[in-house]
Amino acid sequence: MSEENHDEGISKDEVTPVDEAHDSGDALSQAEAILNEAAADAEAPEASDKEAELRDDLLRLQAEYVNYRKRVERDRDVARDVAVQSVFVNLLPVLDDIDAARAHGDLVDGPFASIANKLDAVLEGLGLERIAEAGVAFDPNIHEALIQQPHAEIPADHVAQVLRTGFKKGERILRAAQVIVSLGE
């Protein structure tokens, strides 16, 4: 093979791989830099029209690629969130059993209490929040009213007692809390 590329009239010395400065940047900025270098080397006016057309095509393709990459990353994040929420939903019965054991005094001390506390800490670190507060205003978006009862200390339309803890991750409700709603006095 000869030292010159006869098809394009460019010697191998003139063709350089993309340097490391281009590798660290955005694909669109890399394309613009390459085209700017080519435009600086152009001599003929008819070549500049062709270069402008090629530049526009390249910029369009680079923009499409950047958009595609962002869409794939966004889809990957959504898939990860769905997987995490699925694990949370499958763990809810286990968390109910742990809450029942705590309520009966079975998780005061010991190795199982330590494991339960570690599990709670890990799940909270992943964004799982409990909906288990009594005395708050009843919200049908996060509470499931099972019973309404008169209660002297809690105003009407407020949660008197939480029968089963609800859970949410971020703004998404994984399970509504089952509650008794106060009718007031």
C-alpha positions as CSV (number, residue, x, y, z in Angstrom):
1,M,0.0,0.0,0.0
2,S,1.4,3.5,-0.9
3,E,1.9,6.4,1.5
4,E,-0.9,8.4,0.1
5,N,-4.6,7.6,-0.1
6,H,-5.2,8.1,-3.8
7,D,-9.0,8.2,-3.4
8,E,-9.1,11.3,-1.3
9,G,-5.7,12.9,-2.1
10,I,-4.7,12.8,1.6
11,S,-1.4,11.4,2.8
12,K,-1.3,9.1,5.8
13,D,0.6,11.7,7.7
14,E,-2.3,14.1,7.4
15,V,-4.9,11.6,8.7
16,T,-4.6,11.5,12.5
17,P,-6.7,9.5,15.0
18,V,-9.0,11.5,17.3
19,D,-6.7,12.8,20.0
20,E,-7.3,12.4,23.7
21,A,-8.6,15.9,24.1
22,H,-11.5,14.9,21.8
23,D,-12.1,11.6,23.7
24,S,-12.9,13.5,26.9
25,G,-15.6,15.7,25.3
26,D,-19.1,15.3,24.1
27,A,-19.6,13.5,20.8
28,L,-21.2,16.6,19.3
29,S,-18.3,18.8,20.2
30,Q,-15.9,16.2,18.8
31,A,-17.8,16.3,15.5
32,E,-17.7,20.1,15.4
33,A,-14.0,20.2,16.1
34,I,-13.3,17.7,13.3
35,L,-15.4,19.7,10.9
36,N,-13.8,23.0,11.9
37,E,-10.4,21.5,11.2
38,A,-11.6,20.3,7.8
39,A,-13.2,23.7,7.0
40,A,-9.9,25.4,7.8
41,D,-8.1,23.2,5.3
42,A,-10.7,23.7,2.6
43,E,-9.6,25.8,-0.4
44,A,-12.3,25.6,-3.1
45,P,-15.6,27.4,-2.8
46,E,-17.6,24.4,-4.2
47,A,-16.1,22.2,-1.5
48,S,-17.4,24.5,1.2
49,D,-21.0,23.9,0.1
50,K,-20.4,20.1,0.2
51,E,-18.7,20.5,3.6
52,A,-21.6,22.5,5.0
53,E,-24.0,19.8,3.9
54,L,-21.9,17.1,5.4
55,R,-21.4,19.2,8.5
56,D,-25.2,19.5,8.9
57,D,-25.7,15.8,8.4
58,L,-23.0,15.0,10.9
59,L,-24.3,17.4,13.5
60,R,-27.8,15.9,13.0
61,L,-26.5,12.4,13.4
62,Q,-24.5,13.4,16.5
63,A,-27.6,15.0,18.0
64,E,-29.7,11.9,17.3
65,Y,-27.0,9.8,19.0
66,V,-26.9,12.0,22.1
67,N,-30.7,11.9,22.4
68,Y,-30.6,8.1,21.9
69,R,-28.0,7.7,24.6
70,K,-30.0,9.9,27.0
71,R,-33.2,7.9,26.3
72,V,-31.4,4.6,27.0
73,E,-30.0,5.9,30.2
74,R,-33.5,7.2,31.3
75,D,-35.0,3.8,30.4
76,R,-32.3,2.0,32.3
77,D,-33.1,4.2,35.4
78,V,-36.8,3.4,35.1
79,A,-36.1,-0.3,34.8
80,R,-33.9,-0.2,37.9
81,D,-36.6,1.6,39.9
82,V,-39.2,-0.9,38.8
83,A,-36.9,-3.8,39.9
84,V,-36.3,-2.1,43.3
85,Q,-40.0,-1.5,43.9
86,S,-40.7,-5.1,43.0
87,V,-38.2,-6.3,45.6
88,F,-39.8,-3.9,48.1
89,V,-43.3,-5.3,47.4
90,N,-42.1,-8.9,47.8
91,L,-40.5,-7.9,51.2
92,L,-43.6,-6.3,52.6
93,P,-45.0,-9.5,54.3
94,V,-41.6,-10.0,55.9
95,L,-41.6,-6.5,57.2
96,D,-45.2,-7.0,58.5
97,D,-43.9,-10.1,60.5
98,I,-41.0,-8.1,61.9
99,D,-43.4,-5.3,62.9
100,A,-45.7,-7.9,64.6
101,A,-42.7,-9.4,66.5
102,R,-41.7,-5.9,67.7
103,A,-45.2,-5.2,68.8
104,H,-45.2,-8.4,70.9
105,G,-41.8,-7.7,72.4
106,D,-40.0,-10.5,70.6
107,L,-37.5,-8.2,69.1
108,V,-36.1,-6.4,72.1
109,D,-32.6,-7.9,72.1
110,G,-30.7,-10.6,70.5
111,P,-29.4,-11.5,67.1
112,F,-32.7,-11.4,65.3
113,A,-33.4,-7.9,66.6
114,S,-30.0,-6.8,65.2
115,I,-30.8,-8.4,61.8
116,A,-34.2,-6.8,61.7
117,N,-32.7,-3.4,62.5
118,K,-30.1,-3.8,59.8
119,L,-32.8,-4.8,57.3
120,D,-34.8,-1.7,58.2
121,A,-31.7,0.5,57.8
122,V,-30.8,-0.9,54.4
123,L,-34.4,-0.5,53.1
124,E,-34.6,3.1,54.4
125,G,-31.3,3.8,52.7
126,L,-32.8,2.6,49.4
127,G,-35.7,5.0,49.9
128,L,-38.4,2.9,51.5
129,E,-40.6,5.0,53.8
130,R,-43.2,3.7,56.3
131,I,-46.7,5.2,56.5
132,A,-47.6,4.5,60.1
133,E,-48.3,7.8,61.8
134,A,-51.4,8.1,63.9
135,G,-53.0,11.5,64.5
136,V,-52.4,12.8,61.0
137,A,-55.2,13.9,58.7
138,F,-56.7,11.0,56.7
139,D,-55.5,11.0,53.1
140,P,-57.2,8.5,50.8
141,N,-54.0,8.5,48.6
142,I,-51.9,6.9,51.3
143,H,-54.5,5.5,53.8
144,E,-57.1,2.8,53.4
145,A,-59.9,3.4,55.9
146,L,-61.2,0.1,57.4
147,I,-63.2,1.4,60.3
148,Q,-64.6,4.7,61.6
149,Q,-64.8,5.0,65.3
150,P,-65.4,7.8,67.8
151,H,-62.2,8.9,69.5
152,A,-62.1,11.6,72.3
153,E,-58.5,12.6,71.8
154,I,-58.2,12.6,68.0
155,P,-60.2,15.0,65.8
156,A,-62.6,13.8,63.1
157,D,-61.2,12.7,59.8
158,H,-57.8,11.9,61.3
159,V,-56.0,8.6,61.7
160,A,-56.9,7.1,65.1
161,Q,-54.9,3.9,64.8
162,V,-52.7,2.2,62.1
163,L,-53.7,-1.4,61.7
164,R,-51.2,-2.3,59.0
165,T,-48.2,-0.1,58.0
166,G,-48.1,1.3,54.6
167,F,-45.0,1.9,52.5
168,K,-43.9,4.2,49.8
169,K,-40.8,4.9,47.8
170,G,-40.4,8.5,46.8
171,E,-43.9,9.6,45.6
172,R,-45.0,6.1,44.7
173,I,-47.3,4.3,47.2
174,L,-46.3,0.6,47.3
175,R,-49.1,-0.2,49.8
176,A,-51.6,2.1,51.5
177,A,-51.7,2.0,55.3
178,Q,-54.8,0.3,56.7
179,V,-56.2,2.6,59.4
180,I,-59.0,3.4,61.8
181,V,-60.4,6.9,61.1
182,S,-61.6,9.0,64.0
183,L,-65.2,10.4,64.0
184,G,-64.2,12.8,66.8
185,E,-66.3,12.8,70.0
